[in-house]
């Protein structure tokens, strides 16, 4: 657990053998501001106190007590308090195959699930999320697994649907994909925007527009998010934070700490310790 008595903030981000393929979070934030970031998993966040405000697909969304923020994999979003006292929530981060399996069994959905609404008001589902976390903390594997499936099934029925079909890539989408591959390959020593544009035989502003349209954020923000996601993978397998920072292209551990905290909500060291304990 990380906590600051002066700010009243606390967070725990962990995994447990009771729920393979699912990350878990309990948190209270007051002044925390999350930069645009993504998750490879779904996000099912049940708000128990206060209000969270987050930008999602160009709109500013509000989720208050009794509501849930529902984020699909790889969709950029932000997060901050919507009231002075902040917000408290419990969250589940199930992998896509976990949600897809429930969707196939419960609503007969094939080809992948998707949440159509980023915010729903459902106090029963919020309680279910809390009960999943409590069951995990009590090492009640049967209860945790059962409650997770009940919660996901309920939300799929009220706010879910089929994952959108990928559109045929136009020239802009193909350009953005090529830029993304270059940034991934050169994560520790990326080119400038001008250099990248020249290498791809386009202009800097054309590249900016294409990349934002395809991935929901400009290249520099996407690269920061990709570095944090890669750092999480390294921390999960035991790489020390200082080594992970350098391996993904951050200047040092403090650089990783700053961006990690603003994307994941906990410090890299606390993240790694909690997951080891889980």
C-alpha positions in Angstrom: 0.0 0.0 0.0 1.2 3.5 -0.8 -0.3 6.4 1.1 0.1 10.0 1.9 -1.5 11.2 5.1 -1.2 14.8 4.1 -3.1 14.3 0.8 -5.4 11.5 2.0 -4.5 9.4 -1.0 -3.8 5.7 -1.1 -3.6 3.0 -3.7 -2.9 -0.7 -4.1 -2.4 -2.3 -7.5 -2.0 -6.1 -7.4 -2.6 -9.5 -8.8 -3.7 -12.7 -7.1 -3.8 -16.4 -8.1 -7.5 -16.5 -7.3 -8.2 -14.4 -10.5 -5.7 -15.2 -13.2 -5.8 -12.7 -16.0 -7.1 -9.9 -13.9 -5.4 -6.9 -12.3 -6.9 -5.4 -9.1 -6.9 -1.9 -7.6 -8.2 -0.2 -4.6 -7.6 3.6 -4.5 -8.5 7.0 -3.1 -7.2 10.0 -5.0 -7.7 13.7 -4.3 -5.1 15.6 -6.3 -4.0 12.8 -8.6 -4.2 13.7 -12.3 -3.8 10.9 -14.8 -2.2 11.8 -18.1 -3.6 10.2 -21.3 -2.8 6.5 -21.1 -4.2 3.1 -22.2 -4.5 -0.3 -20.7 -4.1 -3.6 -22.6 -7.1 -4.9 -20.5 -10.6 -3.8 -19.9 -11.1 -1.4 -17.0 -14.2 -1.9 -14.7 -13.9 0.8 -12.0 -16.7 1.1 -9.4 -16.8 4.5 -7.7 -17.7 4.3 -4.0 -17.2 7.9 -3.0 -16.8 11.3 -4.7 -16.6 11.9 -8.4 -14.0 11.0 -11.1 -13.8 13.0 -14.3 -12.0 11.6 -17.3 -11.6 12.4 -21.0 -12.6 9.6 -23.3 -12.8 9.7 -27.1 -13.1 13.5 -27.1 -15.8 13.8 -24.4 -15.5 14.7 -20.7 -17.2 12.0 -18.7 -18.2 12.0 -15.0 -18.6 9.0 -12.8 -20.0 9.5 -9.2 -20.7 7.2 -6.3 -22.7 4.2 -7.5 -21.4 4.6 -11.0 -18.7 2.8 -13.0 -16.1 3.9 -15.5 -15.9 1.3 -18.3 -12.8 1.5 -20.5 -12.1 -0.8 -23.4 -8.6 -2.1 -24.2 -6.1 0.3 -25.8 -8.5 3.3 -25.6 -6.8 6.5 -24.4 -8.3 8.2 -21.4 -7.3 10.5 -18.5 -8.6 10.8 -14.9 -8.9 13.4 -12.1 -11.1 14.4 -9.3 -14.4 16.0 -10.1 -15.0 17.3 -6.5 -12.6 18.8 -3.9 -12.7 15.6 -1.8 -11.6 13.5 -4.7 -12.9 10.0 -5.4 -12.5 6.4 -4.1 -13.0 3.3 -6.1 -12.3 -0.4 -6.6 -11.3 -1.6 -10.1 -10.9 -4.8 -12.0 -8.7 -5.0 -15.1 -9.7 -8.3 -16.8 -7.8 -9.3 -19.9 -9.8 -9.3 -23.1 -10.0 -13.1 -23.3 -11.6 -13.2 -19.8 -14.4 -10.8 -20.8 -14.8 -12.5 -24.2 -15.3 -15.9 -22.6 -18.1 -14.5 -20.3 -19.7 -12.7 -23.3 -19.7 -15.9 -25.4 -21.2 -18.0 -22.6 -23.7 -15.5 -21.2 -25.0 -13.5 -24.2 -23.8 -15.7 -27.1 -21.5 -13.0 -28.4 -18.7 -14.2 -30.8 -15.8 -12.2 -32.0 -15.0 -10.1 -29.0 -16.8 -7.9 -26.4 -16.9 -4.2 -26.1 -18.4 -1.7 -23.7 -20.5 0.9 -25.6 -21.0 3.3 -22.7 -18.0 4.7 -20.8 -20.1 5.5 -17.7 -23.1 3.6 -16.3 -24.9 4.1 -13.0 -25.3 0.7 -11.4 -24.8 0.6 -7.6 -25.4 -3.2 -7.6 -22.4 -3.7 -10.1 -20.3 -1.3 -7.9 -21.0 -3.5 -4.9 -20.1 -6.6 -6.9 -16.7 -5.1 -7.8 -16.1 -4.5 -4.1 -17.1 -8.0 -3.3 -14.7 -9.4 -5.9 -11.8 -7.5 -4.3 -12.9 -8.5 -0.8 -13.1 -12.2 -1.8 -9.6 -12.0 -3.3 -8.2 -10.4 -0.1 -9.8 -13.2 1.9 -8.3 -15.8 -0.4 -11.8 -17.1 -1.4 -11.0 -18.3 -4.9 -14.5 -19.7 -5.7 -16.3 -16.6 -4.5 -13.8 -14.2 -6.3 -14.2 -16.1 -9.6 -17.9 -16.4 -9.3 -18.5 -12.7 -8.4 -16.2 -11.6 -11.2 -18.2 -13.4 -13.8 -21.5 -12.2 -12.3 -20.3 -8.6 -12.4 -18.9 -8.8 -16.0 -22.1 -10.6 -17.2 -24.3 -7.9 -15.7 -22.4 -5.1 -17.3 -22.2 -6.8 -20.7 -26.0 -7.1 -20.6 -26.6 -3.4 -19.8 -23.6 -1.7 -21.5 -21.9 -4.2 -23.7 -21.9 -5.3 -27.3 -19.7 -6.6 -30.1 -16.3 -5.2 -30.5 -16.3 -2.8 -33.5 -15.0 -4.2 -36.7 -11.7 -2.8 -37.8 -12.1 -0.4 -40.7 -10.0 -0.8 -43.8 -6.9 1.3 -43.3 -6.6 4.4 -45.4 -3.4 6.1 -46.2 -3.4 8.1 -43.0 -3.9 5.0 -40.9 -1.1 3.2 -42.7 1.2 6.1 -42.1 0.3 6.1 -38.4 0.9 2.4 -38.1 4.4 2.7 -39.7 5.2 5.5 -37.3 4.1 3.4 -34.4 6.3 0.5 -35.5 9.3 2.9 -35.8 8.7 4.3 -32.3 8.4 0.8 -30.8 11.6 -0.3 -32.5 13.5 2.8 -31.3 11.8 3.3 -27.9 15.1 4.1 -26.1 16.3 6.5 -28.8 13.4 7.8 -30.8 13.6 10.2 -33.7 12.3 13.8 -33.6 8.9 14.4 -35.2 10.7 16.0 -38.2 13.1 13.2 -38.6 10.3 10.6 -38.4 8.2 12.5 -40.9 11.1 12.7 -43.3 11.8 9.0 -43.0 8.2 8.3 -43.8 8.1 10.7 -46.6 5.5 13.0 -45.2 5.2 16.3 -43.3 5.3 16.7 -39.5 1.8 18.1 -39.3 0.4 15.4 -41.6 2.0 12.8 -39.4 0.6 14.4 -36.2 -2.9 14.4 -37.6 -2.7 10.8 -38.9 -1.3 9.5 -35.6 -3.8 11.3 -33.4 -6.7 10.1 -35.6 -5.5 6.5 -35.4 -4.3 6.2 -31.8 -6.1 9.0 -30.0 -2.9 10.9 -28.9 0.1 12.5 -30.5 3.3 10.4 -31.0 5.2 11.7 -27.9 2.3 10.9 -25.6 1.8 7.5 -27.2 5.5 6.8 -26.7 5.4 7.7 -23.0 2.4 5.4 -22.6 4.2 2.6 -24.4 7.3 3.0 -22.2 5.2 2.8 -19.1 3.4 -0.3 -20.4 6.8 -1.9 -21.2 8.2 -0.9 -17.8 5.2 -2.7 -16.1 6.1 -5.9 -18.0 9.7 -5.6 -16.8 8.6 -4.9 -13.2 6.3 -7.9 -13.3 9.2 -10.3 -14.0 11.4 -8.8 -11.3 13.5 -6.1 -13.1 14.4 -3.4 -10.6 12.8 0.0 -11.2 16.0 1.8 -12.0 17.0 -0.8 -14.6 13.5 -0.8 -16.1 13.6 2.9 -16.4 16.7 2.8 -18.6 15.6 -0.2 -20.5 12.5 1.6 -21.8 14.1 4.9 -22.5 13.5 7.0 -19.5 16.4 9.2 -18.2 16.5 7.6 -14.8 14.3 6.1 -12.1 12.8 9.4 -11.1 11.7 10.0 -14.7 10.0 6.6 -14.7 8.5 7.3 -11.3 6.8 10.5 -12.5 5.2 9.1 -15.6 4.4 5.7 -14.0 2.6 7.4 -11.1 0.6 9.6 -13.6 -0.5 6.6 -15.7 -0.8 3.7 -13.2 -1.6 5.6 -10.0 1.1 4.0 -7.8 4.9 4.3 -7.7 6.9 1.6 -9.6 8.4 0.2 -6.4 5.1 -0.1 -4.7 3.5 -1.6 -7.8 6.2 -4.3 -7.9 6.1 -5.1 -4.2 2.3 -5.4 -4.2 2.3 -7.7 -7.2 5.1 -9.9 -5.6 3.0 -10.2 -2.5 -0.1 -11.1 -4.5 
